[in-house]
């Protein structure tokens, strides 16, 4: 029997009408008395359960009650569904114990057919064992961390020190956002590109940080330094898909003639939305800014070069990553966020 389940059942015994001696508890669960004492100690000191010792053995303090959660079958199924979300497969070290406790607390409940289910793969890569727990603790305790991070474009690994603000899941991937000591600004890191991590000494003063506000100017996660109003025209064939779906919290949609739609959104980086437009295969057209239309044409042109009717050219080496639209040029210091994402 798993220990979390055994602790719950010990509480049920101690909450009854009589006291229980350690030897009786040991016989009941087929464990040693030493294990019983350790369980009782943990219940009292770590879980703050009011366990009292008397002449006849152990029981809950008189007048104390343990409030069991009165889940209905539907509520239990909903919680199980949330714990089984594909995103939490990478976070099983944080959720597995909770799932076992839920099963133990509700195992007398009649099982019903699972009406709701989750389908689809979790597209985040493999996350180092223990990383989520380390980062969650660092965010909660406000301790800086150092990450051995692998860049997507260069595949170079380097240690990056930062003050972690939040761990979040977005677009099928786990991310960490925090203040990067090297760049002296908030940066976003994919957890599946963190090869190693460790705590640093000391603590940091966490500024007022709103994750929703931080991501509001992005299409997915890429952030630039300047805001751009993107305008896209969709053919009538795509109108139901665009009109009845939610793609961005700040989107604006207007109907045009012949059933077409005009889609507007303000974002700070253009590369992700350009790839989204290309995915509609000509039924969507980037109207403005001109940098967005140019990036769409470049992505589509590169795809045509690889898949067009003419003979495909052999690959001679890695393609140089161009500067992405939406980033500052000229005298401004360019953001290197693309090296991190």
N, C-alpha and C positions, 0 to 999 in steps of 0.2 A: 504494500500500500504506500502511495506517495505521502510524504510528510505533511504537505498542506491539507490533504484529505484527513489524515490521522488527527491533526490538531483540531480540525472542525469537529470530528466525532468525539474527541476528548472533552471539548466544550459542551457537547450535548450530554455527556455523562455527568459532568460536574454541575450542570444546570438542573439535574433531577432532584428527587426528594431526599436523597441520602448522600453521605460522603463516600469517597472512594479512596482506598489505600493504594499506594504505589504498586504493591504486589498484585492487587486485583486488576489494576489498569494494565500492568505488564502481561498478565495472563489473557486479558480480553483482546489485546492487540498482538499477542505473541512477540513481544519485544522485551528487552532487558529493563530492570528497574532503573539502571543508570540512564537509559534513554528516556524513561518516564520522567525522571527528575529534570533532565535537560529540556524536555518539552514543556513541563510545568513552569520552569524558570523563564523560558522564552515567552510563553503566553503572558506571564505576569510582568516581565521587565520590558520586553520588546514590543509586544502587541497591546500593552496596557489593559489586559484582561484582569478584572478583580478576582483573583483566585486566593482563597484563604485556606490555611492549614489548621485543623483542629485535632482533638484527641482521636476521632474516628477516621481521620483521613483528610482528603482535599475536596473542596467544593467551591462554587462561586460564592462571593461575599453575599450575605443575606440582603435581599432587596435589589441586588444587581440583576439586570436582564440583558440578554443578548438579542438584539433586534434582527431577526432574519428578514431578508428582503422578500417581500411578497410578490414575486414575479408571476405573471400569467404565462401560459405557454407561448403566446405571441411575443411577449416581451423577452422571454428567454431566447426564443429563436432569433429575435432581432439582435440581441447582444452577441449571440454566437456568430451571426452573419458578419457583424462588424469585426469580431476577432479573427474571422477567416478571410478578411479582405486581402487580396493579393499583395497589397503594399506591406502588410504585416508579416509576410513570409520572411522578409529580410530582417524583421524586428522580432522574431520569435523568442529571442532571449528575454524580451520585455513582456511578452503577452502569454507565453506558455503557462506560467504559474497562475496567471489570472484566469485563464481558460479552465485549468484544473479545479481552481477554487469555485468557479461558477458551476461546473459539473457536480462537484461535491455538495454544494449548497442547494442544488435543485434536482438531485438525482431521483428523489421520490416523485417528481412531477411526471405526469404521463407524457410520453413522447408522442408528438404529432408529426404528420407529414410536413416536410420542409417545403413551404410554398415559395419562399424567396431563396435565391442563390446568386452567387457571383461567378461570372465567367470572364475569361480573357487572361492573358499572361501578364505577369509583372515584368516590365521591360528594364527595370534597374539592374545593373550588373551585380556581381557578387560583392557583398559588403563584409569587410574584415570582422571576424568574430570579436565581440566585446566592444566594437567601435560605437554603436548606438548607445550603449550604457555609459561609456566614458563621456561621450558628448552631452548626453542628457544630464549627467551629473555636473559637468562643467558649466552648462547653461544655468542650471538651477543654483549652483554654489558661486557662480560668477568667478570662475578661475580660468585664466588664459590657458591655451593649448598650443601645441606645435604639431603641424601636420606634414607628413611626407607625401607631397601631392604630385600626381602625374598629369602633365599637360596633354590635352587631346591632340593638338596640332604637332607639337615637337616631340612628344613622348618623353620629355625630360622630367626627371624627378628632382624636387628640391623641397627643403623644409621651409614651411611658412608659419610664422607665429601670428596668432590672432586672438581677439576677445570674442568668444562665441555668443551670439544673440538668440538664435533659434535654429532648430532642426525641423525641416518641413518636407512634405511630400507633394510633388507637383508634376503633372504630365508624366506619370509612371516612373518617377525617379525621386530618390531621397537627396536632399540638399542640406548644407549647413551655411548659414549666413552669419557673418561677424566682421568686426573691424580688423582689417589686415594691417599689421604693424609695418610691413614693408611699403605698401602703397598708401598708408595713412587714410584709408577710406573703407566703407563697407564693401565686402566682396562675397561672392557666392561660390561654393565648392560642392561638387558632386561627391557623395559618399563612396560610390563605387570606384573613384579614382584616388582615394586616400589609402596609401599602402601601409602607413603606420601613423600612430598618434600617441601623444604623451602629454601629461599635465605639466604646466609650468608653475613656478613658485608665485605666491601672492594671489591677490584678487584684483578685480577691476570694478570701476563704477560704471554700471550699465546706464547709458543714456536712454531717454524716452524713445523707444523703438517700436514702431508699428509695422508688422510684417505685411499686412494688407496694403498699407500706404507705400511701403518699399517696393512692392511688386506691381503697383497700380500702373505705372508707366511702361510696363513690359508687355510683350505679347505672350511669352511663356516665362523665360527667366533672364534673357539677355537685357542688359541695361546700357544705355548710352548717356552722354552728357547733355544732349539737347533734345527737346520734344519736337515731334513731327506729326502733323495731321495727315494721316493716310486716308486717301479716298479711293474706293474700289467700286467698279460697276460690274454687276452680275447679270448674266442673261436670265430671261424669264424661266428657263428650265431649272435654274437653281434657286429661284425665288422661295419656294416652300422650305427648302433646306436652310437657307439663311434667315428667313423671316421667323421661322418657328423654333430656331435653335438659339442658344446663348453661347457666344464666342469670346466675349470680353465684357467686363462689368461696366465699361464706359462707352460702349458702342452706340451708334445712332444709325438708324435705317430709314430711308425714304423711298417711296415708290416713284418710278419714272414711267415714261410712256412705254407701251408695248409689253407691260408686265415686268420690265427690268427693275433692278434695285440699285440704289446708291448706298454704300456702306462707308461710314466714317468712324475713325477711332484715332486717339492721340496716344502715341507711344514714343519711346526714346531710342529704340533700336529697330532697324528695318529688315534684318536678315531673316528672322523667323517668320514674319508675316509674308515676306517675299516667297519663301518656300511653300507656305500655305496657299498662296495664289497660284503658283505653278501647279499645285496638285489638282486644280480644277480643269486643267488641260484646255485652256483657251476660252472657257465659259466665264472667266473672270478677267478683268482688265484693270491694272493699276493706273489710276488717273493722275494722282499726285502723292508725294512730291516726285520730281523727276528722278531723284536718286533711287526711289523705290521701283519705278518703271524700268530703270536701267539694270537694277539688280535682278528683277524678274526675267528680263531679256537675257541676261548673262547666264542665269541658272538654266533656263529653258534651252538656250543655245548650246550650252555644254552637254546637256542631255541629248540634244539632237545630234551633236558630233559623235556621240557614243552609240546612238541607236538609229541614226538615219540610214537611208538606202545606200549611201555611198560606202566604200570600203572603210572599215574601222581602222583608225591609226593605232599602231602598237604603243604601249606605254613605255616611255623611255626613262621615267623617274618620277619622284613625288611632285605633285603639283604645288606650286607656291601659293600659300593662302593670301589672297588680296585683302586690302583694307576693307572692312565691312561698312556699308552705308549706315549713317546714324552716328558715327563716331566723329569727334572733332578733327579738323585738319589745320594746317598752317602753323601758327605759333602756339596753339594750345597743346598741352601734353596729352597725347592720345591715351585713351583707356586701353588696358591690356586684358580686359575681362574675357575676351575671346580665347586667351591663352589658358584660362582657368576652366571655362565651361566645358 
